[in-house]
Amino acid sequence: MDRTVYITSFDMDRLQSIIDNHRSASPKIKEQAERLEKELDKAVVVEPENIPADVVTMNTKLRLLDEASGEEKIISLVFPSDADFDKNRISVLAPAGTALLGYRVGDIVEWNVPSGTKSFRIMETLYQPEAAGHFSV
């Protein structure tokens, strides 16, 4: 099922720069950047102050529910330089990060892992920069 993916103009500019900077990276990183670019190509770009508060934008902290195990996780979607797996700060270039960007509370997001497909429901945005009035984080 196709959903509308929203992204702020600010995030779009920064993410396009990251993609451009990774075009000559290792094949794996280049593949991740290309996957992100495909997602951005489908996105509806809105001004930061107009993004709905339940949309996952860059630096959003959110609560996820693993549809298979029922386990909840709290993660933050971050730029690659801020990623820290031990602190649940997931890079937008990671398959999970790319999958989450632009989706909304209530959406079920899937991504491939070595053991198959992971399926998570976005339960809540605990912090979204734009909703908090932080338009240039």
C-alpha positions in Angstrom: 0.0 0.0 0.0 1.4 3.4 -1.0 1.4 6.1 1.6 2.2 9.7 1.3 5.7 10.4 2.7 6.3 13.9 4.0 9.6 15.6 4.5 10.5 19.2 5.4 12.4 21.4 2.9 15.2 21.7 5.5 15.6 18.0 5.9 15.4 17.5 2.1 18.3 19.9 1.5 20.5 18.3 4.2 19.7 14.8 3.1 20.4 15.6 -0.6 23.8 16.9 0.5 24.5 13.7 2.3 23.5 11.6 -0.7 25.7 13.7 -3.0 28.6 13.3 -0.5 28.2 9.5 -0.5 28.0 8.9 -4.3 31.7 7.8 -4.4 31.6 5.9 -1.1 31.9 2.1 -0.6 29.4 0.1 -2.5 27.3 -0.6 0.6 27.2 3.1 1.7 26.4 4.1 -1.9 23.6 1.6 -2.0 22.1 3.0 1.2 22.4 6.5 -0.1 20.6 5.5 -3.3 17.8 3.8 -1.4 17.3 7.0 0.6 17.3 9.0 -2.6 14.5 6.8 -4.0 12.4 7.5 -0.9 13.0 11.2 -1.2 11.9 11.1 -4.8 8.5 10.0 -3.7 8.2 12.5 -0.8 6.0 15.5 -0.5 8.1 18.5 0.5 6.6 20.9 3.0 7.9 23.8 5.0 9.1 22.9 8.5 6.3 24.9 10.2 3.7 23.0 8.1 4.7 19.4 8.8 2.2 17.5 10.8 3.4 16.7 14.4 2.9 12.9 13.9 5.4 12.7 11.0 8.8 11.2 11.5 11.3 13.9 10.5 15.1 14.1 11.1 15.9 14.1 14.9 12.5 12.7 15.8 12.4 10.5 18.9 9.7 7.9 18.5 8.2 4.8 20.1 7.9 1.7 17.9 6.1 -1.6 18.4 7.6 -4.8 16.9 4.6 -6.3 15.2 6.1 -9.9 15.6 7.3 -9.9 19.2 5.2 -7.1 20.7 8.4 -5.5 22.0 8.5 -1.7 22.2 11.6 0.3 21.3 12.3 4.0 21.6 14.7 5.3 18.9 15.8 8.6 17.4 16.2 9.1 13.7 19.4 11.0 13.1 21.9 12.1 10.5 24.8 9.7 9.9 27.3 11.7 11.9 25.0 11.4 15.0 24.3 7.7 14.8 25.0 5.7 17.9 23.5 2.2 18.0 24.1 1.9 21.8 22.0 5.0 22.4 19.2 4.0 19.9 20.2 6.8 17.5 19.5 5.2 14.1 21.1 6.8 11.0 18.8 7.8 8.2 21.2 5.8 5.9 20.5 2.6 7.8 17.7 0.5 6.2 15.5 1.1 9.3 16.2 4.8 9.2 15.4 5.2 5.6 12.2 3.2 6.1 10.9 5.4 8.9 11.6 8.8 7.4 8.4 10.6 6.5 5.9 8.1 7.9 3.3 8.9 10.5 2.1 7.6 13.9 -0.1 4.5 13.2 1.8 3.5 10.0 3.4 0.1 9.8 6.9 0.3 8.4 8.8 -2.7 7.0 12.4 -3.2 6.1 14.6 -6.2 5.2 17.1 -7.7 7.6 19.3 -10.8 7.1 16.6 -13.0 8.7 13.7 -11.7 6.7 11.5 -8.6 7.1 11.0 -6.5 10.2 7.7 -4.9 10.7 7.2 -2.1 13.2 4.2 0.1 14.0 5.0 3.8 14.8 3.2 4.2 18.1 4.1 7.8 19.1 6.4 10.7 18.4 8.0 11.6 21.7 9.8 14.5 20.2 9.6 16.0 16.8 11.8 19.2 16.3 9.3 21.0 14.1 6.4 20.4 16.6 8.6 21.7 19.3 9.4 24.9 17.3 13.0 23.8 16.5 13.1 24.4 12.7 16.8 24.2 12.1 18.1 21.3 14.3 
